[in-house]
């Protein structure tokens, strides 16, 4: 039995059921991550003896999990989700050039004894956004919220698509520096670091498209050493009180809402005011759990065109699946074959 089962949080995985297996690593992918559904439909339709398993990993065990997977030759690769898209990099053997430029990975694949990291988030986001808008992004003004692992990837691909006549505004909820990505991308388009959060009305009025790459709005309760908290009832256009915690009980979400009611109401008020002051922006939220975040609900209410993260999630899964299975010698078909299968699930 694989040693990795001893260092992950969720139990009951049968890694012996197929000749090869893939994983999705994250804080809690066992609570509804979509990648296993997409990957496993493709494994089945293509008659590949493989299966993707969700693995819930604590930050202190991440290095051990990667090493255990490296030692198990039946492991072929998989996906990386929040919050480890950046944290996992020191434990990998190599990065593909795009992932190295972005500074984050969302996919792993095996190459001999090495585990290689790549990033398909940016390509997936750009494909889904252009497909929905139905045209080029060149010359547009885009506000990108959040510069974590996915945010860096999306910003990189957006900068290329906006071209020199476009404008990319970047904002982050924490004080973490964004100078690296700005330096990297400043030759591709006009790029501005917004130092305030929430973003001011002055900046919002310049924007054609809003892209949320933060976890604000995500469905699942988050947990740290202080207890449980939720970002589901907020949007990234308002202030988020992330200091509140509740105990892990069956009624945790209800208890959180009761405690945070005034903060949630203030966030909604500011968000509605912000969106109303803008010129009907296109709002893209890369979150897909829930399918309609609070940000998208309020944007729809005000008549804005919106897009959730499902198409992006599909396309990045297609790219990653093809890379992993091709590298493992298990697949010799086309990207379109895999996209067709995953689109039906």
Secondary structure, DSSP 8 states (H G I E B T S, - for coil): --GGGGTSS-----TTSSSEEEEEEESSGGGT-SHHHHHHHHHHHTT-SEEEEEEE--GGGHHHHHHHHHH-TTEEEEEE-TT-TTTTGGGSSEE-HHHHHHT--SEEEEETTEEEEE--HHHHHHHHHHHHHTS--TT-EEEEE--SHHHHHHHHHHHHHH-TT-EEEEE-SS----HHHHHHHTTTSEEEEE--SS--HHHHTT-SEEEE-SSTT-SS-EEETTEEE--TT--TTS-------B-SSTTHHHHHHHHHHHHHHHHHHHHHHHHHHSS--EEEE---SSSS-HHHHHHHHTT--EE-SHHHHHHHHHHHHHHHHHHTT---S-HHHHHHHHHT-
